[in-house]
C-alpha cells in the first residue's frame, strides 16, 4: 500500500514538474523566457515549448498585434497665434523587438503605452506651436500628422531603441477650449444673424419693388382696358344713334311712339311708382290716347 502511494505521489510530482516546464506561445504573442531575471530566449513562433522549471526559468508574454493608443489628456495646446486648442489623437503601434522593449521600456504593453503617449503629446505640442488654427483645420493637417509621426519614430528608434514600430498617427478632433468655443459660437451666431437680417432687408426691398411694379402694371392695364371699353362703347353708341336716326327718319310717328314707350318703361319700372298728372292735358300720355282715343270725361 505504501508502495502504491509512493508511485502515485511520484507521478503527481512528475506531472507537476513537467507542466511547469511546458508552455504554449499563442500566435498573437511573443514568449520571453527569463533565467534568473535575465532574458534567455525570445520565442516568436507559436507552438509548444520547453523551459526549466521555476525558479530557474520563467516565461512572460508580450502582445505582437497592432495596438491602438488613444489620447486621454484634455490639456489645451497653443497654436502659432497663441490660441488654445484641444486635440484628440490616436496612434497605431506594435512591439517588434521584445528584448529591446523589455530592456528600455517595460515588461508589458501598458508601460509602452504610457511612455508613447507622452512622446506623442510632446510631438503634437511642438508641431501645433508652429502652425495656425487655419492650418490645423485645413488640408495641412495631413502634413502635421506626418511630421508628428516622424518625430515619434525618431524618439522610439533613437540611441536607445524601444523595439516598437509606430504605424500611424491621426487626429480625431481639433477644437477650441470650452471658453473660447462659446465665444466663437456667439460671434458666429451674431454673424449669421447679421447676414440673415441683411438678406431679409434685401428681400423686403425687392418685394416692395415687385409690388410697386405690379401695381403700376395693373393701373396701366386697367386704364388701357377702360379706354378701349369707352372707345368701343362710343363707337356702339354712334352706330346705335345712326341706326335710330335712320329708322326714325323713315317713320317719324313710329319714332315718336317708340320713344314714348321707352319713357313709359323707364318711368313705371317699379310697382310702387306713382305719378299724379292729368292724362287729358298731358303730352306724356299722348301715345296712350292716340288719334282715335275717346275724350276723358271730367266728373
C-alpha positions in Angstrom: 0.0 0.0 0.0 2.8 2.4 0.8 4.5 1.4 -2.4 1.4 2.3 -4.4 1.1 5.7 -2.6 4.7 6.4 -3.3 4.2 5.7 -7.0 1.1 7.9 -7.2 2.9 10.7 -5.4 5.9 10.4 -7.7 3.7 10.5 -10.8 1.9 13.6 -9.5 5.2 15.3 -8.7 6.5 14.3 -12.2 3.4 15.7 -13.9 3.6 19.0 -11.9 7.2 19.3 -12.8 6.5 18.5 -16.5 3.7 21.1 -16.6 6.0 23.7 -15.2 8.4 23.0 -18.0 5.9 23.2 -20.8 4.3 26.4 -22.1 2.4 27.4 -25.2 3.0 30.6 -27.2 0.0 32.0 -28.9 0.3 33.3 -32.5 -0.7 36.7 -31.2 2.1 36.9 -28.6 5.8 36.8 -28.1 7.1 34.4 -25.5 10.0 35.7 -23.4 12.0 33.2 -21.3 13.9 34.5 -18.3 16.7 32.8 -16.5 17.4 34.3 -13.1 16.0 37.7 -14.2 17.9 37.8 -17.5 16.3 37.3 -20.9 17.3 33.8 -22.0 15.2 33.4 -25.2 12.5 35.2 -27.2 10.1 32.9 -28.9 8.3 34.5 -31.9 6.7 31.4 -33.5 3.5 29.9 -32.0 3.6 26.4 -30.5 4.6 24.2 -27.6 7.9 25.0 -25.9 10.1 23.7 -23.1 11.9 25.6 -20.3 13.5 24.8 -16.9 11.1 24.7 -14.0 10.8 27.8 -11.7 12.7 29.4 -10.2 15.4 28.6 -12.8 13.4 29.9 -15.7 10.1 31.8 -16.1 8.1 33.0 -19.1 6.1 36.1 -19.8 4.1 37.2 -22.9 4.0 40.4 -24.9 1.3 41.1 -27.4 2.6 41.3 -31.0 -0.6 42.6 -32.6 -1.2 46.1 -33.8 -2.3 48.2 -30.8 -4.2 51.4 -30.6 -3.3 54.2 -28.2 -6.0 56.9 -27.7 -5.2 60.3 -26.2 -6.5 60.7 -22.7 -5.2 64.2 -21.8 -7.5 67.1 -22.4 -5.0 69.8 -21.6 -5.0 72.5 -24.3 -2.2 73.3 -26.7 -1.1 76.7 -28.0 -1.0 77.4 -31.8 1.3 79.9 -33.5 -1.1 82.8 -32.9 -1.4 81.8 -29.2 -4.9 80.2 -29.5 -5.6 77.4 -27.0 -6.9 74.3 -28.7 -7.8 70.8 -27.6 -6.6 68.0 -29.9 -7.7 64.4 -29.7 -5.5 61.8 -31.4 -4.7 58.1 -31.7 -1.6 56.1 -32.5 -1.4 52.6 -34.1 1.8 50.8 -32.9 3.2 47.4 -32.2 6.1 45.7 -30.5 8.7 44.4 -33.0 11.8 43.6 -30.8 10.7 42.2 -27.4 14.2 42.2 -26.0 14.8 45.9 -26.6 11.3 46.7 -25.5 11.7 44.9 -22.1 15.2 46.5 -21.5 14.3 50.1 -22.5 10.5 50.4 -21.9 8.9 47.8 -19.6 7.6 44.3 -19.1 4.1 44.8 -20.6 2.2 46.9 -23.1 0.9 49.4 -20.6 4.4 50.6 -19.9 5.0 51.3 -23.6 1.6 53.0 -24.0 2.3 55.4 -21.1 5.7 56.4 -22.4 4.5 56.6 -26.0 1.5 58.8 -25.0 4.0 61.3 -23.5 6.2 61.3 -26.6 3.2 61.8 -29.0 1.8 64.6 -27.0 5.1 66.5 -26.9 5.4 66.0 -30.7 1.9 67.3 -31.2 2.6 70.3 -29.0 5.8 71.2 -30.9 4.1 70.9 -34.3 1.0 72.8 -33.3 3.1 75.6 -31.9 4.4 76.1 -35.4 1.0 76.2 -37.1 -2.1 78.4 -37.0 -5.6 77.3 -36.3 -6.5 77.6 -40.0 -3.6 75.3 -41.0 -4.6 72.9 -38.2 -8.1 72.7 -39.7 -7.2 72.7 -43.3 -5.6 70.2 -45.7 -2.3 70.9 -44.0 -3.5 68.7 -41.1 -2.2 65.7 -43.1 1.3 67.2 -43.2 1.1 67.9 -39.4 0.3 64.2 -38.7 3.2 63.0 -40.9 5.6 65.4 -39.1 4.4 64.1 -35.7 4.9 60.5 -36.8 8.5 61.3 -37.9 9.3 62.9 -34.6 7.8 60.0 -32.7 9.8 57.5 -34.8 12.9 59.5 -34.2 12.5 59.0 -30.5 11.5 55.3 -30.4 14.2 54.4 -32.9 16.9 56.7 -31.5 20.0 55.9 -29.4 18.1 53.6 -27.1 15.5 51.9 -29.4 12.2 50.9 -27.8 11.8 47.9 -30.0 8.4 49.2 -31.3 7.1 50.5 -34.6 4.7 53.4 -35.0 2.4 52.6 -38.0 0.1 55.7 -38.0 -0.7 58.9 -36.1 -4.1 60.5 -36.6 -6.0 63.5 -35.3 -9.6 62.7 -34.5 -10.7 66.1 -33.2 -9.3 69.6 -33.1 -11.3 72.3 -31.3 -11.0 75.4 -29.2 -11.2 75.1 -25.4 -14.7 75.5 -23.9 -14.4 79.2 -23.1 -13.1 80.2 -26.5 -15.6 77.8 -28.2 -18.5 79.6 -26.5 -17.1 83.0 -27.7 -16.6 81.7 -31.2 -20.1 80.3 -31.3 -21.5 83.7 -30.2 -19.6 85.5 -32.9 -20.7 83.0 -35.5 -24.3 83.4 -34.3 -24.1 87.2 -34.5 -22.6 87.0 -37.9 -25.3 84.6 -39.2 -28.0 86.9 -37.7 -26.4 89.9 -39.4 -26.4 88.1 -42.8 -30.0 86.9 -42.2 -31.2 90.4 -41.4 -29.4 91.8 -44.5 -31.0 89.1 -46.7 -34.4 89.9 -45.1 -33.9 93.6 -45.8 -32.9 92.9 -49.4 -35.8 90.6 -49.9 -38.2 93.2 -48.4 -36.9 95.9 -50.7 -37.1 93.6 -53.7 -40.7 92.6 -52.7 -41.7 96.3 -52.4 -40.2 96.9 -55.8 -42.0 94.0 -57.4 -45.3 95.0 -55.7 -44.9 98.6 -56.9 -44.2 97.5 -60.4 -47.2 95.1 -60.3 -49.5 97.9 -59.1 -48.2 100.2 -61.9 -48.8 97.5 -64.5 -52.2 96.9 -63.1 -53.1 100.6 -63.3 -51.8 100.8 -66.8 -53.7 97.6 -67.8 -57.0 98.9 -66.2 -56.6 102.3 -67.8 -56.0 100.8 -71.2 -58.9 98.5 -70.8 -61.2 101.3 -69.7 -60.0 103.4 -72.7 -60.7 100.6 -75.1 -64.1 100.0 -73.4 -65.1 103.6 -73.7 -63.9 103.7 -77.3 -65.9 100.6 -78.2 -68.9 102.0 -76.3 -68.7 105.3 -78.1 -68.5 103.5 -81.4 -71.5 101.4 -80.4 -73.5 104.5 -79.3 -72.6 106.2 -82.5 -73.8 103.3 -84.6 -76.9 102.9 -82.5 -77.7 106.7 -82.9 -77.1 106.4 -86.6 -79.5 103.4 -86.8 -82.1 105.2 -84.7 -81.8 108.3 -86.8 -82.2 106.3 -90.0 -85.1 104.3 -88.6 -86.8 107.3 -87.1 -86.3 109.3 -90.3 -88.3 106.7 -92.3 -91.4 106.9 -89.9 -91.5 109.9 -87.6 -94.8 108.9 -86.0 -93.4 105.4 -85.1 -90.3 107.0 -83.7 -92.4 109.3 -81.5 -94.5 106.3 -80.4 -91.3 104.2 -79.6 -89.8 107.0 -77.6 -92.9 107.3 -75.6 -92.9 103.6 -74.9 -89.3 103.8 -73.7 -90.3 106.7 -71.5 -93.2 104.8 -70.0 -91.0 101.8 -69.4 -88.4 103.8 -67.6 -90.9 105.7 -65.6 -93.1 102.8 -64.4 -90.4 100.2 -63.9 -91.4 99.6 -60.2 -94.8 98.6 -58.7 -94.6 101.4 -56.2 -94.0 104.2 -58.6 -96.8 106.9 -58.5 -97.3 109.9 -60.8 -100.1 112.5 -60.4 -100.9 114.1 -63.8 -103.9 115.0 -65.9 -103.8 112.4 -68.7 -106.2 114.5 -70.8 -104.0 117.6 -71.0 -100.5 116.0 -70.6 -98.4 115.3 -73.6 -96.7 112.4 -71.6 -99.8 110.2 -72.2 -100.3 111.3 -75.8 -99.2 108.0 -77.1 -101.8 106.2 -75.0 -104.6 108.4 -76.3 -103.7 108.1 -80.0 -105.6 109.9 -82.7 -108.9 108.0 -82.1 -108.8 108.0 -78.3 -112.1 108.8 -76.5 -112.2 112.1 -74.7 -111.7 112.0 -70.9 -114.9 112.9 -69.1 -114.4 115.0 -66.0 -116.8 114.4 -63.2 
